[in-house]
Amino acid sequence: MQTRRENQETQLRLNEKNKELQTLQDQNQYLLSEKERLSADLDQKSMTLNELNARLAELKAENSKIKAITLADKKKKANAQQRLDEYSKKIDTLSNDNQLGVQEKKKKIEALKQQIRKYLLQ
């Protein structure tokens, strides 16, 4: 009787972990698709700094929703958050820089888009 109860409890825990794993996989897949979508948008159209910053904010929000369990997952999540924050700061700097000419600003925006694209395709 006790063994049967233990088996049932183990099965319940296993089912719960499987649901949790599925949720994590779904979140990860969604984040990957968002990264791919942003990368494609960077390739296909000229995005303003505001649009680019908004898309990075979406990625940061999705990244923050991901539940990191293992140490490697936690490091990956923290690294992603750090990189996205760095890109946002660069966008803010470019947005507020009134010393740059229009052409120079466009070059810096394109260079930043290339950096982001490279990161997203890793």
C-alpha positions in Angstrom: 0.0 0.0 0.0 2.8 2.4 0.9 4.7 1.6 -2.3 1.6 2.3 -4.3 1.2 5.7 -2.7 4.9 6.5 -3.2 4.5 5.5 -6.8 1.5 7.8 -7.2 3.3 10.7 -5.5 6.4 10.1 -7.7 4.1 10.1 -10.8 2.5 13.3 -9.7 5.9 15.0 -9.3 7.0 13.7 -12.6 3.8 15.0 -14.3 4.4 18.4 -12.6 8.0 18.5 -13.8 7.0 17.6 -17.3 4.5 20.4 -17.4 7.1 22.8 -16.1 9.6 21.6 -18.7 7.0 22.1 -21.4 6.4 25.7 -20.2 10.1 26.4 -20.3 10.4 25.0 -23.7 7.5 27.0 -25.0 9.0 30.2 -23.5 12.3 29.4 -25.0 10.8 28.8 -28.4 8.8 32.0 -28.2 12.0 34.0 -27.3 13.9 32.4 -30.2 11.1 33.3 -32.7 11.1 36.9 -31.4 14.9 37.0 -31.9 14.5 35.7 -35.4 11.7 38.1 -36.2 13.8 41.1 -35.0 16.8 39.9 -37.0 14.6 39.6 -40.1 13.2 43.1 -39.5 16.7 44.5 -39.1 17.5 42.9 -42.5 14.3 44.0 -44.3 13.6 47.5 -43.2 15.1 50.7 -41.9 14.0 50.9 -38.3 14.0 54.1 -36.3 15.9 54.1 -32.9 12.5 54.2 -31.2 11.3 51.1 -33.0 14.5 49.3 -32.3 14.4 50.2 -28.7 10.8 49.0 -28.4 11.7 45.7 -30.0 14.6 45.3 -27.6 12.3 46.1 -24.7 10.0 43.2 -25.9 13.0 40.8 -25.9 14.0 42.0 -22.4 10.5 41.4 -21.1 10.4 37.9 -22.7 13.8 37.1 -21.3 12.7 38.1 -17.8 9.8 35.7 -18.0 12.0 32.7 -18.6 12.5 30.6 -15.5 16.1 29.6 -15.3 16.6 26.5 -13.3 20.2 25.3 -13.9 23.3 27.5 -13.3 24.0 27.4 -17.0 20.5 28.7 -17.8 20.8 31.4 -15.1 24.1 32.6 -16.7 22.6 32.5 -20.2 19.6 34.5 -19.0 21.8 37.1 -17.2 24.1 37.4 -20.2 21.2 38.0 -22.5 19.8 40.6 -20.2 23.1 42.3 -20.0 23.6 42.4 -23.7 20.1 43.7 -24.3 20.6 46.4 -21.7 23.9 47.4 -23.4 22.1 47.8 -26.7 19.4 49.9 -25.1 22.0 52.2 -23.6 23.7 52.6 -27.0 20.3 53.5 -28.5 19.6 56.0 -25.8 23.1 57.5 -26.3 22.5 57.8 -30.1 19.0 59.3 -29.5 20.3 62.0 -27.3 23.4 62.8 -29.3 22.7 66.1 -31.0 26.3 66.6 -32.0 26.3 64.0 -34.7 25.3 64.8 -38.3 22.5 63.0 -40.0 24.8 60.8 -42.1 27.1 60.0 -39.1 24.0 59.1 -37.0 22.7 56.8 -39.8 26.1 55.0 -39.9 26.1 54.5 -36.2 22.6 53.2 -36.3 23.4 50.7 -39.0 26.5 49.6 -37.1 24.4 49.1 -34.0 21.9 47.1 -36.0 24.7 44.9 -37.3 25.9 44.3 -33.7 22.4 43.4 -32.6 21.8 41.2 -35.7 25.1 39.3 -35.0 24.1 38.8 -31.4 20.6 37.5 -32.3 22.1 35.0 -34.8 24.4 33.4 -32.3 
